[in-house]
Amino acid sequence: MMLALLSIALSSCLNNGQQQDMPVKAAVAGIEKGNIPPDFEVKTIDGSTLTLSQLKEQGKPTLLFFWATWCPSCAEDFAVAKKIYPEYADKINYVAIDLDTTEDIAMIREYADKLGINGIRFAEGNAKVLSDYRILSTTTKYALDKDGILLYKGSGAFNEKQWEVLLDGMLAN
């Protein structure tokens, strides 16, 4: 404790009592780890419009999950998320964006109702979003911290432990 106080005092003396600003590296727009992904607008199954900037304003991490009703791996991911996500629902936004643009709101709503997962916001596919985020396969996940910075992107069905690591990691940043 004494050493920490001494260190602060010495630092103050060396800077003539003035605080020096450390350069801060600003996040760059893009879809690589450490970037700020582009804003988007999607229509949710409740008929509202949702943007990434609205989610960021909530001050919570956000998970973007790209999926389709016909995807068996997506069904596996949703089955595991149904067990895990409820304990994170008040701390992490989860947006499931359908990557099959031929599936309409009614079809997505029916699928979401069958899943019965509370808290996930299901949205219709949007060609611009899919292009901007370079979505090539189902089960693609983008994990953003509370400031909108990309922490993780990848695809493939997750088991329970992988979901916990991802969601806990989002909260830790």
CNS distance restraints for C-alpha pairs under 8 A (distance, minus, plus):
assign (resid   1 and name CA) (resid   5 and name CA) 6.43 0.50 0.50
assign (resid   2 and name CA) (resid   6 and name CA) 6.16 0.50 0.50
assign (resid   3 and name CA) (resid   7 and name CA) 6.10 0.50 0.50
assign (resid   4 and name CA) (resid   8 and name CA) 6.33 0.50 0.50
assign (resid   5 and name CA) (resid   9 and name CA) 6.20 0.50 0.50
assign (resid   6 and name CA) (resid  10 and name CA) 6.06 0.50 0.50
assign (resid   7 and name CA) (resid  11 and name CA) 6.09 0.50 0.50
assign (resid   8 and name CA) (resid  12 and name CA) 6.22 0.50 0.50
assign (resid   9 and name CA) (resid  13 and name CA) 6.30 0.50 0.50
assign (resid  10 and name CA) (resid  14 and name CA) 6.11 0.50 0.50
assign (resid  11 and name CA) (resid  15 and name CA) 6.27 0.50 0.50
assign (resid  12 and name CA) (resid  16 and name CA) 6.22 0.50 0.50
assign (resid  12 and name CA) (resid  17 and name CA) 4.69 0.50 0.50
assign (resid  12 and name CA) (resid  18 and name CA) 6.86 0.50 0.50
assign (resid  12 and name CA) (resid  19 and name CA) 7.52 0.50 0.50
assign (resid  13 and name CA) (resid  17 and name CA) 5.61 0.50 0.50
assign (resid  15 and name CA) (resid  19 and name CA) 6.77 0.50 0.50
assign (resid  15 and name CA) (resid  20 and name CA) 7.28 0.50 0.50
assign (resid  27 and name CA) (resid  34 and name CA) 6.47 0.50 0.50
assign (resid  27 and name CA) (resid  35 and name CA) 5.45 0.50 0.50
assign (resid  27 and name CA) (resid  36 and name CA) 6.30 0.50 0.50
assign (resid  27 and name CA) (resid 149 and name CA) 7.34 0.50 0.50
assign (resid  28 and name CA) (resid  34 and name CA) 7.57 0.50 0.50
assign (resid  28 and name CA) (resid  35 and name CA) 4.97 0.50 0.50
assign (resid  28 and name CA) (resid  36 and name CA) 6.01 0.50 0.50
assign (resid  29 and name CA) (resid  35 and name CA) 5.28 0.50 0.50
assign (resid  29 and name CA) (resid  36 and name CA) 4.64 0.50 0.50
assign (resid  29 and name CA) (resid  37 and name CA) 5.82 0.50 0.50
assign (resid  29 and name CA) (resid  38 and name CA) 6.73 0.50 0.50
assign (resid  30 and name CA) (resid  35 and name CA) 5.14 0.50 0.50
assign (resid  30 and name CA) (resid  36 and name CA) 5.69 0.50 0.50
assign (resid  30 and name CA) (resid  37 and name CA) 5.00 0.50 0.50
assign (resid  30 and name CA) (resid  38 and name CA) 6.65 0.50 0.50
assign (resid  31 and name CA) (resid  35 and name CA) 5.92 0.50 0.50
assign (resid  31 and name CA) (resid  36 and name CA) 6.87 0.50 0.50
assign (resid  31 and name CA) (resid  37 and name CA) 5.12 0.50 0.50
assign (resid  31 and name CA) (resid  38 and name CA) 7.75 0.50 0.50
assign (resid  31 and name CA) (resid 133 and name CA) 6.55 0.50 0.50
assign (resid  31 and name CA) (resid 150 and name CA) 7.18 0.50 0.50
assign (resid  32 and name CA) (resid 150 and name CA) 6.87 0.50 0.50
assign (resid  32 and name CA) (resid 153 and name CA) 7.83 0.50 0.50
assign (resid  33 and name CA) (resid 149 and name CA) 7.72 0.50 0.50
assign (resid  33 and name CA) (resid 150 and name CA) 5.07 0.50 0.50
assign (resid  33 and name CA) (resid 151 and name CA) 5.45 0.50 0.50
assign (resid  33 and name CA) (resid 152 and name CA) 6.09 0.50 0.50
assign (resid  33 and name CA) (resid 153 and name CA) 7.36 0.50 0.50
assign (resid  34 and name CA) (resid 149 and name CA) 5.70 0.50 0.50
assign (resid  34 and name CA) (resid 150 and name CA) 5.20 0.50 0.50
assign (resid  34 and name CA) (resid 151 and name CA) 6.24 0.50 0.50
assign (resid  35 and name CA) (resid 149 and name CA) 5.58 0.50 0.50
assign (resid  35 and name CA) (resid 150 and name CA) 5.51 0.50 0.50
assign (resid  36 and name CA) (resid 148 and name CA) 5.89 0.50 0.50
assign (resid  36 and name CA) (resid 149 and name CA) 4.74 0.50 0.50
assign (resid  36 and name CA) (resid 150 and name CA) 5.99 0.50 0.50
assign (resid  37 and name CA) (resid 133 and name CA) 7.76 0.50 0.50
assign (resid  37 and name CA) (resid 148 and name CA) 7.44 0.50 0.50
assign (resid  37 and name CA) (resid 149 and name CA) 7.23 0.50 0.50
assign (resid  37 and name CA) (resid 150 and name CA) 6.82 0.50 0.50
assign (resid  38 and name CA) (resid  52 and name CA) 7.99 0.50 0.50
assign (resid  38 and name CA) (resid 132 and name CA) 7.23 0.50 0.50
assign (resid  38 and name CA) (resid 133 and name CA) 7.98 0.50 0.50
assign (resid  39 and name CA) (resid  51 and name CA) 6.58 0.50 0.50
assign (resid  39 and name CA) (resid  52 and name CA) 5.14 0.50 0.50
assign (resid  39 and name CA) (resid  53 and name CA) 6.11 0.50 0.50
assign (resid  40 and name CA) (resid  50 and name CA) 7.99 0.50 0.50
assign (resid  40 and name CA) (resid  51 and name CA) 5.26 0.50 0.50
assign (resid  40 and name CA) (resid  52 and name CA) 5.65 0.50 0.50
assign (resid  40 and name CA) (resid  53 and name CA) 7.85 0.50 0.50
assign (resid  40 and name CA) (resid 129 and name CA) 6.25 0.50 0.50
assign (resid  41 and name CA) (resid  49 and name CA) 6.55 0.50 0.50
assign (resid  41 and name CA) (resid  50 and name CA) 5.55 0.50 0.50
assign (resid  41 and name CA) (resid  51 and name CA) 4.48 0.50 0.50
assign (resid  41 and name CA) (resid  52 and name CA) 7.08 0.50 0.50
assign (resid  41 and name CA) (resid 129 and name CA) 7.81 0.50 0.50
assign (resid  42 and name CA) (resid  49 and name CA) 5.67 0.50 0.50
assign (resid  42 and name CA) (resid  50 and name CA) 5.34 0.50 0.50
assign (resid  42 and name CA) (resid  51 and name CA) 6.51 0.50 0.50
assign (resid  42 and name CA) (resid 123 and name CA) 6.19 0.50 0.50
assign (resid  42 and name CA) (resid 124 and name CA) 6.56 0.50 0.50
assign (resid  42 and name CA) (resid 125 and name CA) 7.41 0.50 0.50
assign (resid  42 and name CA) (resid 126 and name CA) 6.64 0.50 0.50
assign (resid  43 and name CA) (resid  47 and name CA) 6.20 0.50 0.50
assign (resid  43 and name CA) (resid  48 and name CA) 5.77 0.50 0.50
assign (resid  43 and name CA) (resid  49 and name CA) 4.58 0.50 0.50
assign (resid  43 and name CA) (resid  50 and name CA) 6.22 0.50 0.50
assign (resid  43 and name CA) (resid 123 and name CA) 5.50 0.50 0.50
assign (resid  43 and name CA) (resid 124 and name CA) 5.77 0.50 0.50
assign (resid  44 and name CA) (resid  48 and name CA) 5.48 0.50 0.50
assign (resid  44 and name CA) (resid  49 and name CA) 6.16 0.50 0.50
assign (resid  44 and name CA) (resid  50 and name CA) 6.83 0.50 0.50
assign (resid  44 and name CA) (resid 105 and name CA) 7.64 0.50 0.50
assign (resid  44 and name CA) (resid 121 and name CA) 6.72 0.50 0.50
assign (resid  44 and name CA) (resid 122 and name CA) 5.60 0.50 0.50
assign (resid  44 and name CA) (resid 123 and name CA) 4.01 0.50 0.50
assign (resid  44 and name CA) (resid 124 and name CA) 6.20 0.50 0.50
assign (resid  45 and name CA) (resid 105 and name CA) 5.53 0.50 0.50
assign (resid  45 and name CA) (resid 106 and name CA) 7.53 0.50 0.50
assign (resid  45 and name CA) (resid 108 and name CA) 7.02 0.50 0.50
assign (resid  45 and name CA) (resid 109 and name CA) 5.69 0.50 0.50
assign (resid  45 and name CA) (resid 121 and name CA) 7.72 0.50 0.50
assign (resid  45 and name CA) (resid 122 and name CA) 5.90 0.50 0.50
assign (resid  45 and name CA) (resid 123 and name CA) 5.77 0.50 0.50
assign (resid  45 and name CA) (resid 124 and name CA) 7.20 0.50 0.50
assign (resid  50 and name CA) (resid  54 and name CA) 6.90 0.50 0.50
assign (resid  50 and name CA) (resid  55 and name CA) 7.91 0.50 0.50
assign (resid  51 and name CA) (resid  55 and name CA) 6.65 0.50 0.50
assign (resid  52 and name CA) (resid  56 and name CA) 6.22 0.50 0.50
assign (resid  53 and name CA) (resid  57 and name CA) 6.24 0.50 0.50
assign (resid  54 and name CA) (resid  58 and name CA) 6.85 0.50 0.50
assign (resid  55 and name CA) (resid  59 and name CA) 7.49 0.50 0.50
assign (resid  55 and name CA) (resid  60 and name CA) 7.45 0.50 0.50
assign (resid  55 and name CA) (resid  62 and name CA) 7.14 0.50 0.50
assign (resid  55 and name CA) (resid  93 and name CA) 7.27 0.50 0.50
assign (resid  56 and name CA) (resid  60 and name CA) 6.71 0.50 0.50
assign (resid  56 and name CA) (resid  61 and name CA) 7.60 0.50 0.50
assign (resid  56 and name CA) (resid  62 and name CA) 7.73 0.50 0.50
assign (resid  56 and name CA) (resid 146 and name CA) 6.47 0.50 0.50
assign (resid  56 and name CA) (resid 147 and name CA) 6.39 0.50 0.50
assign (resid  56 and name CA) (resid 148 and name CA) 5.93 0.50 0.50
assign (resid  59 and name CA) (resid 146 and name CA) 5.11 0.50 0.50
assign (resid  59 and name CA) (resid 147 and name CA) 6.89 0.50 0.50
assign (resid  60 and name CA) (resid  91 and name CA) 6.16 0.50 0.50
assign (resid  60 and name CA) (resid  92 and name CA) 5.62 0.50 0.50
assign (resid  60 and name CA) (resid  93 and name CA) 6.66 0.50 0.50
assign (resid  60 and name CA) (resid 145 and name CA) 7.11 0.50 0.50
assign (resid  60 and name CA) (resid 146 and name CA) 4.44 0.50 0.50
assign (resid  60 and name CA) (resid 147 and name CA) 7.80 0.50 0.50
assign (resid  61 and name CA) (resid  91 and name CA) 7.34 0.50 0.50
assign (resid  61 and name CA) (resid  92 and name CA) 5.08 0.50 0.50
assign (resid  61 and name CA) (resid  93 and name CA) 6.19 0.50 0.50
assign (resid  61 and name CA) (resid 143 and name CA) 7.50 0.50 0.50
assign (resid  61 and name CA) (resid 144 and name CA) 5.50 0.50 0.50
assign (resid  61 and name CA) (resid 145 and name CA) 4.33 0.50 0.50
assign (resid  61 and name CA) (resid 146 and name CA) 4.07 0.50 0.50
assign (resid  61 and name CA) (resid 147 and name CA) 7.41 0.50 0.50
assign (resid  61 and name CA) (resid 148 and name CA) 7.19 0.50 0.50
assign (resid  61 and name CA) (resid 170 and name CA) 6.16 0.50 0.50
assign (resid  61 and name CA) (resid 171 and name CA) 6.85 0.50 0.50
assign (resid  62 and name CA) (resid  92 and name CA) 5.62 0.50 0.50
assign (resid  62 and name CA) (resid  93 and name CA) 4.47 0.50 0.50
assign (resid  62 and name CA) (resid  94 and name CA) 5.84 0.50 0.50
assign (resid  62 and name CA) (resid  95 and name CA) 7.50 0.50 0.50
assign (resid  62 and name CA) (resid 143 and name CA) 6.08 0.50 0.50
assign (resid  62 and name CA) (resid 144 and name CA) 5.13 0.50 0.50
assign (resid  62 and name CA) (resid 145 and name CA) 6.53 0.50 0.50
assign (resid  62 and name CA) (resid 146 and name CA) 7.07 0.50 0.50
assign (resid  62 and name CA) (resid 148 and name CA) 7.62 0.50 0.50
assign (resid  63 and name CA) (resid  92 and name CA) 7.23 0.50 0.50
assign (resid  63 and name CA) (resid  93 and name CA) 6.04 0.50 0.50
assign (resid  63 and name CA) (resid  94 and name CA) 4.75 0.50 0.50
assign (resid  63 and name CA) (resid  95 and name CA) 6.14 0.50 0.50
assign (resid  63 and name CA) (resid 141 and name CA) 6.90 0.50 0.50
assign (resid  63 and name CA) (resid 142 and name CA) 5.78 0.50 0.50
assign (resid  63 and name CA) (resid 143 and name CA) 4.65 0.50 0.50
assign (resid  63 and name CA) (resid 144 and name CA) 6.23 0.50 0.50
assign (resid  64 and name CA) (resid  94 and name CA) 6.17 0.50 0.50
assign (resid  64 and name CA) (resid  95 and name CA) 5.01 0.50 0.50
assign (resid  64 and name CA) (resid  96 and name CA) 6.03 0.50 0.50
assign (resid  64 and name CA) (resid  97 and name CA) 7.12 0.50 0.50
assign (resid  64 and name CA) (resid 141 and name CA) 5.62 0.50 0.50
assign (resid  64 and name CA) (resid 142 and name CA) 5.01 0.50 0.50
assign (resid  64 and name CA) (resid 143 and name CA) 6.45 0.50 0.50
assign (resid  65 and name CA) (resid  94 and name CA) 7.50 0.50 0.50
assign (resid  65 and name CA) (resid  95 and name CA) 6.15 0.50 0.50
assign (resid  65 and name CA) (resid  96 and name CA) 4.67 0.50 0.50
assign (resid  65 and name CA) (resid  97 and name CA) 6.02 0.50 0.50
assign (resid  65 and name CA) (resid 139 and name CA) 6.47 0.50 0.50
assign (resid  65 and name CA) (resid 140 and name CA) 5.80 0.50 0.50
assign (resid  65 and name CA) (resid 141 and name CA) 4.66 0.50 0.50
assign (resid  65 and name CA) (resid 142 and name CA) 6.60 0.50 0.50
assign (resid  66 and name CA) (resid  96 and name CA) 5.89 0.50 0.50
assign (resid  66 and name CA) (resid  97 and name CA) 4.93 0.50 0.50
assign (resid  66 and name CA) (resid  98 and name CA) 5.70 0.50 0.50
assign (resid  66 and name CA) (resid  99 and name CA) 5.78 0.50 0.50
assign (resid  66 and name CA) (resid 135 and name CA) 7.61 0.50 0.50
assign (resid  66 and name CA) (resid 137 and name CA) 7.93 0.50 0.50
assign (resid  66 and name CA) (resid 138 and name CA) 5.75 0.50 0.50
assign (resid  66 and name CA) (resid 139 and name CA) 5.62 0.50 0.50
assign (resid  66 and name CA) (resid 140 and name CA) 5.16 0.50 0.50
assign (resid  66 and name CA) (resid 141 and name CA) 6.48 0.50 0.50
assign (resid  67 and name CA) (resid  71 and name CA) 7.04 0.50 0.50
assign (resid  67 and name CA) (resid  74 and name CA) 5.88 0.50 0.50
assign (resid  67 and name CA) (resid  96 and name CA) 6.89 0.50 0.50
assign (resid  67 and name CA) (resid  97 and name CA) 6.37 0.50 0.50
assign (resid  67 and name CA) (resid  98 and name CA) 5.01 0.50 0.50
assign (resid  67 and name CA) (resid  99 and name CA) 5.62 0.50 0.50
assign (resid  67 and name CA) (resid 100 and name CA) 7.76 0.50 0.50
assign (resid  67 and name CA) (resid 138 and name CA) 4.70 0.50 0.50
assign (resid  67 and name CA) (resid 139 and name CA) 5.37 0.50 0.50
assign (resid  67 and name CA) (resid 140 and name CA) 7.19 0.50 0.50
assign (resid  68 and name CA) (resid  74 and name CA) 6.96 0.50 0.50
assign (resid  68 and name CA) (resid  98 and name CA) 5.18 0.50 0.50
assign (resid  68 and name CA) (resid  99 and name CA) 5.86 0.50 0.50
assign (resid  68 and name CA) (resid 100 and name CA) 5.83 0.50 0.50
assign (resid  68 and name CA) (resid 138 and name CA) 6.69 0.50 0.50
assign (resid  69 and name CA) (resid  74 and name CA) 7.75 0.50 0.50
assign (resid  69 and name CA) (resid  75 and name CA) 7.86 0.50 0.50
assign (resid  69 and name CA) (resid  98 and name CA) 7.80 0.50 0.50
assign (resid  69 and name CA) (resid 108 and name CA) 7.19 0.50 0.50
assign (resid  69 and name CA) (resid 111 and name CA) 6.72 0.50 0.50
assign (resid  71 and name CA) (resid  75 and name CA) 6.50 0.50 0.50
assign (resid  71 and name CA) (resid 138 and name CA) 7.09 0.50 0.50
assign (resid  72 and name CA) (resid  76 and name CA) 6.39 0.50 0.50
assign (resid  73 and name CA) (resid  77 and name CA) 6.25 0.50 0.50
assign (resid  73 and name CA) (resid 138 and name CA) 7.80 0.50 0.50
assign (resid  73 and name CA) (resid 139 and name CA) 6.88 0.50 0.50
assign (resid  73 and name CA) (resid 156 and name CA) 7.23 0.50 0.50
assign (resid  73 and name CA) (resid 157 and name CA) 5.54 0.50 0.50
assign (resid  74 and name CA) (resid  78 and name CA) 6.10 0.50 0.50
assign (resid  74 and name CA) (resid 138 and name CA) 6.85 0.50 0.50
assign (resid  74 and name CA) (resid 139 and name CA) 5.57 0.50 0.50
assign (resid  74 and name CA) (resid 157 and name CA) 6.66 0.50 0.50
assign (resid  75 and name CA) (resid  79 and name CA) 6.09 0.50 0.50
assign (resid  76 and name CA) (resid  80 and name CA) 6.43 0.50 0.50
assign (resid  76 and name CA) (resid 157 and name CA) 6.46 0.50 0.50
assign (resid  76 and name CA) (resid 158 and name CA) 7.91 0.50 0.50
assign (resid  77 and name CA) (resid  81 and name CA) 6.04 0.50 0.50
assign (resid  77 and name CA) (resid 139 and name CA) 7.50 0.50 0.50
assign (resid  77 and name CA) (resid 157 and name CA) 5.17 0.50 0.50
assign (resid  77 and name CA) (resid 158 and name CA) 5.86 0.50 0.50
assign (resid  77 and name CA) (resid 159 and name CA) 7.46 0.50 0.50
assign (resid  78 and name CA) (resid  82 and name CA) 5.92 0.50 0.50
assign (resid  78 and name CA) (resid 115 and name CA) 7.50 0.50 0.50
assign (resid  79 and name CA) (resid  83 and name CA) 6.97 0.50 0.50
assign (resid  79 and name CA) (resid 115 and name CA) 7.75 0.50 0.50
assign (resid  80 and name CA) (resid  84 and name CA) 6.43 0.50 0.50
assign (resid  80 and name CA) (resid 158 and name CA) 7.61 0.50 0.50
assign (resid  80 and name CA) (resid 159 and name CA) 6.56 0.50 0.50
assign (resid  80 and name CA) (resid 160 and name CA) 5.90 0.50 0.50
assign (resid  80 and name CA) (resid 163 and name CA) 7.87 0.50 0.50
assign (resid  81 and name CA) (resid  85 and name CA) 5.15 0.50 0.50
assign (resid  81 and name CA) (resid 160 and name CA) 7.69 0.50 0.50
assign (resid  81 and name CA) (resid 163 and name CA) 7.21 0.50 0.50
assign (resid  82 and name CA) (resid  86 and name CA) 6.97 0.50 0.50
assign (resid  82 and name CA) (resid 115 and name CA) 7.91 0.50 0.50
assign (resid  82 and name CA) (resid 116 and name CA) 7.84 0.50 0.50
assign (resid  82 and name CA) (resid 117 and name CA) 5.47 0.50 0.50
assign (resid  84 and name CA) (resid  88 and name CA) 7.52 0.50 0.50
assign (resid  84 and name CA) (resid 160 and name CA) 7.10 0.50 0.50
assign (resid  84 and name CA) (resid 163 and name CA) 7.29 0.50 0.50
assign (resid  84 and name CA) (resid 164 and name CA) 7.18 0.50 0.50
assign (resid  85 and name CA) (resid  89 and name CA) 5.86 0.50 0.50
assign (resid  86 and name CA) (resid 117 and name CA) 7.88 0.50 0.50
assign (resid  86 and name CA) (resid 118 and name CA) 6.91 0.50 0.50
assign (resid  86 and name CA) (resid 119 and name CA) 7.31 0.50 0.50
assign (resid  88 and name CA) (resid  92 and name CA) 5.83 0.50 0.50
assign (resid  88 and name CA) (resid 167 and name CA) 7.53 0.50 0.50
assign (resid  89 and name CA) (resid  93 and name CA) 6.81 0.50 0.50
assign (resid  89 and name CA) (resid  94 and name CA) 7.73 0.50 0.50
assign (resid  89 and name CA) (resid 118 and name CA) 7.91 0.50 0.50
assign (resid  89 and name CA) (resid 119 and name CA) 5.73 0.50 0.50
assign (resid  89 and name CA) (resid 120 and name CA) 7.90 0.50 0.50
assign (resid  91 and name CA) (resid 171 and name CA) 7.71 0.50 0.50
assign (resid  92 and name CA) (resid 167 and name CA) 7.83 0.50 0.50
assign (resid  92 and name CA) (resid 171 and name CA) 7.73 0.50 0.50
assign (resid  93 and name CA) (resid 119 and name CA) 7.90 0.50 0.50
assign (resid  93 and name CA) (resid 120 and name CA) 7.46 0.50 0.50
assign (resid  94 and name CA) (resid 119 and name CA) 7.22 0.50 0.50
assign (resid  94 and name CA) (resid 120 and name CA) 5.12 0.50 0.50
assign (resid  94 and name CA) (resid 121 and name CA) 6.27 0.50 0.50
assign (resid  95 and name CA) (resid 120 and name CA) 5.85 0.50 0.50
assign (resid  95 and name CA) (resid 121 and name CA) 4.79 0.50 0.50
assign (resid  95 and name CA) (resid 122 and name CA) 5.95 0.50 0.50
assign (resid  95 and name CA) (resid 123 and name CA) 7.20 0.50 0.50
assign (resid  96 and name CA) (resid 120 and name CA) 6.82 0.50 0.50
assign (resid  96 and name CA) (resid 121 and name CA) 6.06 0.50 0.50
assign (resid  96 and name CA) (resid 122 and name CA) 4.75 0.50 0.50
assign (resid  96 and name CA) (resid 123 and name CA) 6.03 0.50 0.50
assign (resid  97 and name CA) (resid 122 and name CA) 6.07 0.50 0.50
assign (resid  97 and name CA) (resid 123 and name CA) 4.77 0.50 0.50
assign (resid  97 and name CA) (resid 124 and name CA) 5.93 0.50 0.50
assign (resid  97 and name CA) (resid 125 and name CA) 5.82 0.50 0.50
assign (resid  98 and name CA) (resid 103 and name CA) 7.66 0.50 0.50
assign (resid  98 and name CA) (resid 108 and name CA) 7.79 0.50 0.50
assign (resid  98 and name CA) (resid 122 and name CA) 7.66 0.50 0.50
assign (resid  98 and name CA) (resid 123 and name CA) 6.23 0.50 0.50
assign (resid  98 and name CA) (resid 124 and name CA) 5.32 0.50 0.50
assign (resid  98 and name CA) (resid 125 and name CA) 4.55 0.50 0.50
assign (resid  99 and name CA) (resid 124 and name CA) 7.80 0.50 0.50
assign (resid  99 and name CA) (resid 125 and name CA) 4.98 0.50 0.50
assign (resid  99 and name CA) (resid 126 and name CA) 7.39 0.50 0.50
assign (resid  99 and name CA) (resid 130 and name CA) 6.84 0.50 0.50
assign (resid  99 and name CA) (resid 135 and name CA) 7.75 0.50 0.50
assign (resid  99 and name CA) (resid 138 and name CA) 7.21 0.50 0.50
assign (resid 100 and name CA) (resid 125 and name CA) 5.95 0.50 0.50
assign (resid 101 and name CA) (resid 124 and name CA) 7.15 0.50 0.50
assign (resid 101 and name CA) (resid 125 and name CA) 4.74 0.50 0.50
assign (resid 101 and name CA) (resid 126 and name CA) 6.40 0.50 0.50
assign (resid 101 and name CA) (resid 127 and name CA) 7.06 0.50 0.50
assign (resid 103 and name CA) (resid 107 and name CA) 6.12 0.50 0.50
assign (resid 103 and name CA) (resid 108 and name CA) 6.78 0.50 0.50
assign (resid 103 and name CA) (resid 124 and name CA) 7.38 0.50 0.50
assign (resid 103 and name CA) (resid 125 and name CA) 7.60 0.50 0.50
assign (resid 104 and name CA) (resid 108 and name CA) 6.31 0.50 0.50
assign (resid 104 and name CA) (resid 124 and name CA) 6.59 0.50 0.50
assign (resid 105 and name CA) (resid 109 and name CA) 5.92 0.50 0.50
assign (resid 105 and name CA) (resid 123 and name CA) 7.60 0.50 0.50
assign (resid 105 and name CA) (resid 124 and name CA) 6.04 0.50 0.50
assign (resid 106 and name CA) (resid 110 and name CA) 6.15 0.50 0.50
assign (resid 107 and name CA) (resid 111 and name CA) 6.31 0.50 0.50
assign (resid 108 and name CA) (resid 112 and name CA) 6.08 0.50 0.50
assign (resid 108 and name CA) (resid 122 and name CA) 7.32 0.50 0.50
assign (resid 108 and name CA) (resid 123 and name CA) 7.66 0.50 0.50
assign (resid 108 and name CA) (resid 124 and name CA) 7.23 0.50 0.50
assign (resid 109 and name CA) (resid 113 and name CA) 5.99 0.50 0.50
assign (resid 109 and name CA) (resid 122 and name CA) 7.61 0.50 0.50
assign (resid 110 and name CA) (resid 114 and name CA) 6.30 0.50 0.50
assign (resid 111 and name CA) (resid 115 and name CA) 6.39 0.50 0.50
assign (resid 112 and name CA) (resid 116 and name CA) 6.31 0.50 0.50
assign (resid 112 and name CA) (resid 117 and name CA) 7.35 0.50 0.50
assign (resid 112 and name CA) (resid 122 and name CA) 7.16 0.50 0.50
assign (resid 113 and name CA) (resid 117 and name CA) 7.85 0.50 0.50
assign (resid 125 and name CA) (resid 129 and name CA) 7.88 0.50 0.50
assign (resid 125 and name CA) (resid 130 and name CA) 7.62 0.50 0.50
assign (resid 126 and name CA) (resid 130 and name CA) 6.27 0.50 0.50
assign (resid 127 and name CA) (resid 131 and name CA) 6.08 0.50 0.50
assign (resid 128 and name CA) (resid 132 and name CA) 5.93 0.50 0.50
assign (resid 129 and name CA) (resid 133 and name CA) 5.97 0.50 0.50
assign (resid 130 and name CA) (resid 134 and name CA) 5.78 0.50 0.50
assign (resid 130 and name CA) (resid 135 and name CA) 5.12 0.50 0.50
assign (resid 131 and name CA) (resid 135 and name CA) 6.50 0.50 0.50
assign (resid 135 and name CA) (resid 140 and name CA) 7.13 0.50 0.50
assign (resid 137 and name CA) (resid 155 and name CA) 7.32 0.50 0.50
assign (resid 138 and name CA) (resid 155 and name CA) 7.08 0.50 0.50
assign (resid 138 and name CA) (resid 156 and name CA) 7.65 0.50 0.50
assign (resid 139 and name CA) (resid 155 and name CA) 5.04 0.50 0.50
assign (resid 139 and name CA) (resid 156 and name CA) 5.29 0.50 0.50
assign (resid 139 and name CA) (resid 157 and name CA) 6.19 0.50 0.50
assign (resid 140 and name CA) (resid 153 and name CA) 7.14 0.50 0.50
assign (resid 140 and name CA) (resid 154 and name CA) 5.51 0.50 0.50
assign (resid 140 and name CA) (resid 155 and name CA) 4.01 0.50 0.50
assign (resid 140 and name CA) (resid 156 and name CA) 6.75 0.50 0.50
assign (resid 141 and name CA) (resid 152 and name CA) 7.59 0.50 0.50
assign (resid 141 and name CA) (resid 153 and name CA) 5.41 0.50 0.50
assign (resid 141 and name CA) (resid 154 and name CA) 5.46 0.50 0.50
assign (resid 141 and name CA) (resid 155 and name CA) 5.88 0.50 0.50
assign (resid 142 and name CA) (resid 150 and name CA) 6.93 0.50 0.50
assign (resid 142 and name CA) (resid 151 and name CA) 7.64 0.50 0.50
assign (resid 142 and name CA) (resid 152 and name CA) 5.75 0.50 0.50
assign (resid 142 and name CA) (resid 153 and name CA) 4.51 0.50 0.50
assign (resid 142 and name CA) (resid 154 and name CA) 6.96 0.50 0.50
assign (resid 143 and name CA) (resid 150 and name CA) 5.94 0.50 0.50
assign (resid 143 and name CA) (resid 151 and name CA) 5.51 0.50 0.50
assign (resid 143 and name CA) (resid 152 and name CA) 5.05 0.50 0.50
assign (resid 143 and name CA) (resid 153 and name CA) 6.39 0.50 0.50
assign (resid 143 and name CA) (resid 166 and name CA) 7.81 0.50 0.50
assign (resid 143 and name CA) (resid 170 and name CA) 6.88 0.50 0.50
assign (resid 144 and name CA) (resid 148 and name CA) 5.19 0.50 0.50
assign (resid 144 and name CA) (resid 149 and name CA) 5.20 0.50 0.50
assign (resid 144 and name CA) (resid 150 and name CA) 4.48 0.50 0.50
assign (resid 144 and name CA) (resid 151 and name CA) 5.45 0.50 0.50
assign (resid 144 and name CA) (resid 152 and name CA) 7.21 0.50 0.50
assign (resid 144 and name CA) (resid 170 and name CA) 6.97 0.50 0.50
assign (resid 145 and name CA) (resid 149 and name CA) 5.41 0.50 0.50
assign (resid 145 and name CA) (resid 150 and name CA) 6.60 0.50 0.50
assign (resid 145 and name CA) (resid 151 and name CA) 6.53 0.50 0.50
assign (resid 145 and name CA) (resid 170 and name CA) 5.70 0.50 0.50
assign (resid 145 and name CA) (resid 171 and name CA) 7.40 0.50 0.50
assign (resid 145 and name CA) (resid 173 and name CA) 6.09 0.50 0.50
assign (resid 146 and name CA) (resid 173 and name CA) 7.63 0.50 0.50
assign (resid 151 and name CA) (resid 170 and name CA) 7.43 0.50 0.50
assign (resid 158 and name CA) (resid 162 and name CA) 5.51 0.50 0.50
assign (resid 158 and name CA) (resid 163 and name CA) 6.04 0.50 0.50
assign (resid 159 and name CA) (resid 163 and name CA) 6.34 0.50 0.50
assign (resid 160 and name CA) (resid 164 and name CA) 6.28 0.50 0.50
assign (resid 161 and name CA) (resid 165 and name CA) 6.18 0.50 0.50
assign (resid 162 and name CA) (resid 166 and name CA) 6.14 0.50 0.50
assign (resid 163 and name CA) (resid 167 and name CA) 6.06 0.50 0.50
assign (resid 164 and name CA) (resid 168 and name CA) 5.79 0.50 0.50
assign (resid 165 and name CA) (resid 169 and name CA) 5.84 0.50 0.50
assign (resid 166 and name CA) (resid 170 and name CA) 6.25 0.50 0.50
assign (resid 167 and name CA) (resid 171 and name CA) 6.48 0.50 0.50
assign (resid 168 and name CA) (resid 172 and name CA) 6.23 0.50 0.50
assign (resid 169 and name CA) (resid 173 and name CA) 6.65 0.50 0.50
